[in-house]
Amino acid sequence: MQLSLKKEKQNVLNETQSLVKLRSEFVIQYYYSWIECNCLYFQMELCLDNLKNLLETKKPNNELMTGFNYYISYEIFRELTECVKYLHENHIIHRDLKPDNVLISMDYRIKLCDFGLAKEVVNIDSYNMSKAKHTADVGDPGIYQAPEALTKDYNHLIDIYSLSLIGAQLFDFDKYDIIDGNVNGCQSIFTKRFNRLETTTRMFAHFIAIADNYHK
């Protein structure tokens, strides 16, 4: 019990340090914190919602995605990709990317939150982060978490793995096809959902590039 409490305190400290350092439009803004009645309080930027709730309101997977829904999903994924790129350029691995931790701000921008498990990787090129030794305190594993995140030997590509699974949900793909490496399954869904060859080709190439970068 004491060990669990100690880890929770360390996660809170990690998140505070990360938020103070990452002053950006891509990350939820931290304003102030204080202790009152033996409890720690944070004052942070107010956001409208998170991506998890938004995904839960989408139409069932057996319905075709409309052009409008495709555009909204594309814009969300584009902004989310920029958020992750910003972290990696600043030598930060989030380690806990999932729809719950993707927020929608009051001005409808995508922002990342929950940096309790984030790790700073120093002295490594942000575009070529080699594997480094880390702690394996990543909490409860979920479907968005790369398998090697549970070990002490991983790099920034664990965030790319999570990003591709979130993208799968945004565009109504079966995320388990990506988890299992089933490229043919992804291609089949592209063909069914998008009848424009140009759109199909571009989106398919984009996700294959994500998967290829991760597996390298």
C-alpha positions in Angstrom: 0.0 0.0 0.0 2.8 2.4 0.9 4.6 1.5 -2.4 1.4 2.3 -4.4 1.0 5.7 -2.5 4.7 6.5 -3.2 4.2 5.8 -7.0 1.1 8.0 -7.0 3.0 10.8 -5.5 5.8 10.4 -8.0 3.3 10.4 -10.8 1.8 13.7 -9.6 5.3 15.2 -9.3 6.2 14.0 -12.8 3.0 15.5 -14.3 3.5 18.8 -12.6 7.1 19.1 -13.8 6.1 18.1 -17.4 3.2 20.6 -17.5 5.4 23.4 -16.2 8.0 22.7 -18.9 5.6 22.1 -21.8 4.0 25.5 -22.2 2.3 25.0 -25.6 -0.9 25.0 -27.5 -0.5 21.2 -27.8 -0.7 20.5 -24.1 -3.3 21.4 -21.5 -2.2 24.5 -19.5 -1.2 24.3 -15.9 -1.9 27.4 -13.9 -1.4 26.8 -10.2 -1.4 24.2 -7.5 -1.8 24.3 -3.7 -2.3 22.1 -0.7 -5.5 22.4 1.4 -6.8 20.0 4.1 -3.9 17.6 3.3 -5.0 17.4 -0.4 -3.2 18.7 -3.4 -5.2 20.8 -5.9 -4.5 21.8 -9.4 -5.8 24.7 -11.3 -5.7 23.9 -15.0 -7.1 25.0 -18.3 -10.9 24.2 -18.7 -11.7 21.9 -21.7 -14.9 21.0 -23.3 -14.6 17.2 -23.4 -12.2 14.3 -24.2 -11.9 12.1 -27.2 -13.2 9.0 -25.4 -16.6 10.6 -25.0 -16.6 11.9 -28.6 -15.8 8.4 -29.9 -18.7 6.9 -27.9 -21.2 9.1 -29.7 -20.1 8.0 -33.2 -22.3 5.9 -35.4 -22.0 2.1 -35.3 -19.2 0.6 -37.4 -21.5 -1.0 -39.9 -22.6 2.5 -41.1 -20.6 4.2 -43.8 -18.6 7.3 -42.8 -19.9 10.5 -44.4 -17.6 13.1 -46.0 -18.3 15.4 -43.0 -17.4 12.8 -40.5 -14.3 11.9 -42.4 -13.2 15.5 -42.4 -13.7 15.9 -38.6 -11.9 12.6 -38.0 -9.0 13.7 -40.2 -8.7 17.1 -38.5 -8.7 15.5 -35.0 -6.0 13.0 -36.1 -3.9 15.6 -37.8 -3.9 17.8 -34.6 -3.2 14.8 -32.4 -0.3 13.9 -34.6 1.1 17.4 -34.2 0.7 17.1 -30.4 2.7 13.9 -30.3 5.3 15.4 -32.6 5.7 18.3 -30.3 6.4 16.0 -27.3 9.0 14.0 -29.2 10.7 17.1 -30.4 11.0 18.2 -26.8 12.4 14.7 -25.8 9.2 13.6 -24.0 7.7 10.2 -24.3 4.1 10.3 -23.1 3.7 6.5 -22.4 0.0 6.7 -21.8 -1.7 7.9 -25.0 -5.3 7.0 -25.2 -8.6 8.7 -25.9 -9.2 9.5 -22.3 -6.0 11.7 -22.3 -6.8 13.6 -25.5 -8.8 16.7 -24.6 -10.9 19.1 -26.7 -10.2 22.7 -25.6 -12.8 25.6 -25.4 -11.6 26.8 -28.8 -11.9 23.2 -30.2 -8.2 22.4 -30.3 -6.8 19.0 -29.5 -4.6 18.9 -26.4 -2.8 16.2 -24.5 -3.1 15.7 -20.7 -2.1 13.2 -18.0 1.7 13.3 -17.9 2.1 11.3 -14.8 3.8 8.4 -16.7 5.7 10.7 -19.1 9.5 10.3 -19.4 12.1 12.8 -20.6 14.8 11.4 -22.8 17.9 13.5 -22.8 20.8 13.7 -25.2 18.9 11.8 -28.0 18.0 13.2 -31.3 14.2 14.0 -31.4 13.9 12.5 -34.9 15.9 9.4 -34.1 15.3 8.4 -30.5 17.3 5.2 -30.0 16.2 2.7 -27.4 17.1 3.7 -23.9 16.7 2.1 -20.4 13.7 3.3 -18.5 11.6 2.3 -15.6 8.7 0.0 -16.3 6.2 1.7 -14.0 3.5 2.1 -16.6 0.5 1.2 -14.5 -2.2 -1.1 -15.7 -1.6 -2.2 -19.4 -4.4 -1.3 -21.8 -5.1 -2.0 -25.5 -3.5 1.3 -26.5 -0.2 0.5 -24.8 2.7 -1.0 -26.8 3.9 -4.4 -25.4 7.4 -3.2 -24.8 6.1 -0.4 -22.6 5.9 -3.0 -19.9 9.6 -3.6 -20.1 12.6 -1.3 -19.4 13.8 -1.2 -23.1 11.7 1.0 -25.4 11.7 4.3 -27.2 9.3 7.0 -28.5 7.7 4.5 -30.9 5.5 3.3 -28.1 3.6 6.6 -28.5 3.3 6.0 -32.3 1.8 2.6 -31.6 -0.8 4.2 -29.4 -1.4 6.9 -31.9 -2.1 4.4 -34.7 -4.7 2.6 -32.5 -6.5 5.9 -31.8 -6.5 6.7 -35.5 -8.1 3.3 -36.2 -11.0 4.2 -33.9 -11.4 7.7 -35.4 -11.8 6.2 -38.9 -13.8 3.2 -37.8 -11.2 0.6 -38.5 -10.8 -2.6 -36.4 -7.9 -1.6 -34.0 -7.2 -5.3 -33.5 -6.2 -5.5 -37.1 -3.4 -3.1 -36.3 -2.5 -4.8 -33.0 -2.3 -8.2 -34.9 -0.5 -6.6 -37.9 -3.4 -7.5 -40.2 -2.7 -5.1 -43.1 -5.2 -6.9 -45.4 -8.0 -6.3 -42.9 -7.2 -2.6 -42.8 -7.1 -2.4 -46.6 -10.5 -4.1 -46.8 -12.1 -1.6 -44.5 -10.6 1.3 -46.5 -12.1 -0.1 -49.7 -15.6 -0.4 -48.1 -15.7 2.9 -46.4 -14.2 5.3 -48.9 -15.2 5.0 -52.5 -12.7 7.6 -53.8 -9.5 5.9 -54.9 -7.4 9.0 -54.1 -8.7 9.2 -50.5 -8.3 5.5 -50.0 -4.7 5.4 -51.3 -3.6 8.4 -49.2 -5.2 7.2 -46.0 -4.0 3.6 -46.4 -0.4 4.8 -47.2 -0.5 7.0 -44.1 -1.4 4.2 -41.7 0.9 1.7 -43.3 3.7 4.3 -42.8 2.8 4.5 -39.1 2.8 0.8 -38.7 6.1 0.5 -40.7 7.8 3.1 -38.6 6.7 1.4 -35.4 7.9 -2.1 -36.4 11.3 -0.8 -37.4 
